[in-house]
C-alpha cells in the first residue's frame, strides 16, 4: 500500500521574502484578534509572553487576566 503523501525532498530549500504591500513602511506593531483558547495555549506553552501583549479594551484585559490567573494555579 503506497503512502498518501510522498517523502519531501529535504534538499530543496525555500526562501521567502517579506511582502511590502503598496510600498507601506514596515510597522513595529500589528493589531490582531486571537481566540482566548489559542492565547491560553500559547501562553501555557511559553510561545508567547504576557509582556508582549497590550490589551486594547477593558474586556480583553479582564479576559487575559482571567487566563493568567488560571495558568498560575
Secondary structure by P-SEA (a helix, b strand, c coil): cccccccccccbbbbbbbbbcccccccccccccccaaaaaaaaaaccccccccccccaaaaaaaaaaaaaaac
